[in-house]
Amino acid sequence: KIMIVIKDKKNTLILIFILLILVLSRIALYPIFGAGLVGSDAEKRYLPQVQELSQSLGNFFSQIGPAYSLFLLFFKKITNNMIASSVLIQHIIGVITGVLIFYYFKKVNLFLAAFVAVFVYSGWLALWVEHTILRESLTAFFLVLLVMIFSLAVKKEKYFKFPYAFLAGLAGLILVFFRIEFIFLDIFL
């Protein structure tokens, strides 16, 4: 099941260390870069798509990566600052993705899993992507979620678990709405 179970003191300390590094690295960005970065991709694609969606949700299927535009529109509607709110959520999702990576790979090696989670998800690229109006952090989250849920669906060769397969399909569909290129991954799964 997808439950985080802390079995011993070593796991607890490693999890606390991972969370501390992941959270502090994200907090450190705010004094340096402010509430969020809006690059050329956001100005040319996402912000105009948000404007289109705010006029009519019927434009959803005519956009490239419409799920991210819908994500931004949600924060535009409920807050005064669409950029700061969505960046904050992207950081939270980045921390969750790092923890999911740790739990997925800790079966292989506990310390290697911790190293990968900290190295990748507190690295400059992950932090920059989360602090910018880009869809990559949410795409990474749904890809990790898809892999984890799919592996639960086919855990035993004899038994195929339909609820997990359904959830994996749903995660795959959301992933495709973030990045259409992942349609090939969903087809092959």
C-alpha positions as CSV (number, residue, x, y, z in Angstrom):
1,K,0.0,0.0,0.0
2,I,1.0,3.6,-0.4
3,M,1.5,4.3,3.3
4,I,4.6,5.8,4.8
5,V,5.6,3.6,7.6
6,I,8.5,4.5,9.9
7,K,9.8,1.2,11.3
8,D,12.8,2.2,13.2
9,K,14.8,5.1,14.6
10,K,17.3,5.1,11.6
11,N,14.5,5.5,9.1
12,T,13.0,8.3,11.2
13,L,16.3,10.2,11.4
14,I,17.0,9.8,7.7
15,L,13.5,11.0,6.8
16,I,13.9,14.1,9.1
17,F,17.2,14.8,7.5
18,I,15.8,14.6,4.0
19,L,12.8,16.8,4.9
20,L,15.1,19.3,6.6
21,I,17.4,19.6,3.6
22,L,14.5,19.7,1.1
23,V,12.5,22.3,3.0
24,L,15.5,24.6,3.9
25,S,16.8,24.6,0.3
26,R,13.5,25.8,-0.9
27,I,13.2,28.5,1.8
28,A,16.6,29.8,0.8
29,L,15.4,30.7,-2.6
30,Y,12.8,33.3,-1.5
31,P,15.3,35.9,-0.3
32,I,17.4,35.5,-3.4
33,F,14.7,35.3,-6.1
34,G,11.6,36.6,-4.5
35,A,8.2,35.0,-4.8
36,G,8.7,33.3,-8.2
37,L,10.3,33.7,-11.6
38,V,8.4,34.2,-14.8
39,G,10.5,33.3,-17.8
40,S,10.0,33.7,-21.5
41,D,8.1,30.3,-21.7
42,A,5.6,31.5,-19.1
43,E,5.1,34.9,-20.9
44,K,4.8,33.3,-24.3
45,R,2.8,30.2,-23.5
46,Y,1.3,29.8,-20.0
47,L,0.1,33.3,-19.2
48,P,-1.7,33.7,-22.5
49,Q,-3.2,30.2,-22.1
50,V,-4.4,31.1,-18.6
51,Q,-6.1,34.2,-20.1
52,E,-7.8,32.0,-22.7
53,L,-9.0,29.5,-20.1
54,S,-10.3,32.3,-17.9
55,Q,-12.5,33.4,-20.8
56,S,-13.7,29.9,-21.6
57,L,-12.8,26.5,-20.3
58,G,-13.7,25.2,-23.7
59,N,-10.2,26.2,-24.8
60,F,-8.7,23.5,-22.6
61,F,-8.3,20.9,-25.3
62,S,-6.9,23.3,-27.9
63,Q,-3.9,24.1,-25.7
64,I,-0.4,22.6,-25.3
65,G,0.0,21.3,-21.8
66,P,-3.4,22.5,-20.7
67,A,-3.2,21.0,-17.2
68,Y,-0.5,23.5,-16.1
69,S,-2.5,26.4,-17.4
70,L,-5.5,25.1,-15.5
71,F,-3.3,24.8,-12.4
72,L,-2.3,28.5,-12.8
73,L,-5.9,29.6,-13.5
74,F,-7.0,27.9,-10.2
75,F,-4.5,30.1,-8.3
76,K,-5.5,33.2,-10.3
77,K,-9.1,32.7,-9.2
78,I,-8.5,32.0,-5.5
79,T,-5.6,34.3,-4.8
80,N,-4.4,37.7,-5.7
81,N,-0.9,36.4,-6.7
82,M,-1.1,33.6,-9.2
83,I,2.7,33.4,-9.4
84,A,3.6,33.2,-5.7
85,S,0.8,30.7,-4.9
86,S,1.6,28.3,-7.7
87,V,5.4,28.5,-6.9
88,L,4.7,27.7,-3.3
89,I,2.6,24.7,-4.2
90,Q,5.3,23.6,-6.7
91,H,7.8,23.6,-3.9
92,I,5.5,21.6,-1.6
93,I,5.0,19.1,-4.5
94,G,8.8,19.0,-5.0
95,V,9.3,18.0,-1.4
96,I,6.6,15.3,-1.7
97,T,8.2,14.0,-4.8
98,G,11.6,13.8,-3.1
99,V,10.1,11.8,-0.2
100,L,8.3,9.5,-2.7
101,I,11.6,8.9,-4.5
102,F,13.2,8.1,-1.2
103,Y,10.5,5.6,-0.2
104,Y,10.4,4.0,-3.6
105,F,14.2,3.4,-3.7
106,K,14.9,2.6,-0.1
107,K,14.2,-1.0,-0.8
108,V,17.3,-1.1,-2.9
109,N,19.6,0.8,-0.4
110,L,18.5,3.1,2.4
111,F,21.4,5.5,2.2
112,L,21.6,5.5,-1.6
113,A,17.9,6.4,-1.7
114,A,18.4,9.2,0.8
115,F,21.4,10.5,-1.2
116,V,19.4,10.4,-4.5
117,A,16.4,12.2,-2.9
118,V,18.5,14.9,-1.4
119,F,21.0,15.3,-4.3
120,V,18.3,15.5,-7.0
121,Y,15.5,17.3,-5.2
122,S,17.6,19.9,-3.4
123,G,19.8,20.4,-6.4
124,W,19.8,23.7,-8.3
125,L,17.9,22.4,-11.3
126,A,15.0,21.0,-9.3
127,L,14.8,24.2,-7.2
128,W,15.0,26.5,-10.2
129,V,12.3,24.5,-12.0
130,E,10.0,24.7,-9.0
131,H,10.6,28.4,-8.4
132,T,9.8,29.2,-12.0
133,I,6.5,29.2,-13.8
134,L,7.2,25.9,-15.6
135,R,5.3,22.6,-15.6
136,E,8.3,20.3,-15.0
137,S,8.0,20.0,-11.3
138,L,4.3,18.9,-11.5
139,T,5.2,16.6,-14.4
140,A,7.9,14.9,-12.3
141,F,5.5,14.4,-9.5
142,F,2.9,12.7,-11.7
143,L,5.5,10.6,-13.4
144,V,6.8,9.3,-10.0
145,L,3.2,8.8,-8.9
146,L,2.5,6.8,-12.1
147,V,5.5,4.6,-11.6
148,M,4.7,3.9,-8.0
149,I,1.1,3.1,-8.5
150,F,1.8,1.0,-11.6
151,S,4.3,-1.0,-9.7
152,L,1.7,-1.7,-7.0
153,A,-0.8,-2.8,-9.7
154,V,1.6,-5.4,-11.1
155,K,3.4,-6.3,-7.9
156,K,2.6,-10.0,-8.1
157,E,2.5,-11.7,-11.4
158,K,-0.6,-13.8,-10.6
159,Y,-2.7,-10.9,-9.3
160,F,-3.4,-7.8,-11.2
161,K,-4.9,-5.1,-8.9
162,F,-7.5,-3.2,-10.9
163,P,-7.9,-0.2,-8.4
164,Y,-4.2,0.5,-8.6
165,A,-4.2,0.1,-12.4
166,F,-7.1,2.6,-12.6
167,L,-5.3,5.1,-10.4
168,A,-2.1,4.6,-12.5
169,G,-4.2,5.3,-15.7
170,L,-5.6,8.4,-14.1
171,A,-2.1,9.6,-13.1
172,G,-1.0,8.8,-16.7
173,L,-3.8,10.8,-18.1
174,I,-3.0,13.8,-15.9
175,L,0.6,13.4,-16.9
176,V,-0.3,13.6,-20.6
177,F,-2.3,16.8,-20.0
178,F,0.9,18.3,-18.5
179,R,3.2,17.1,-21.3
180,I,1.7,15.5,-24.4
181,E,5.0,13.7,-25.1
182,F,4.2,11.2,-22.3
183,I,1.4,9.7,-24.4
184,F,4.1,7.3,-25.6
185,L,4.9,6.2,-22.0
186,D,1.2,5.6,-21.3
187,I,0.8,3.6,-24.5
188,F,3.6,1.3,-23.6
189,L,2.5,0.7,-20.0
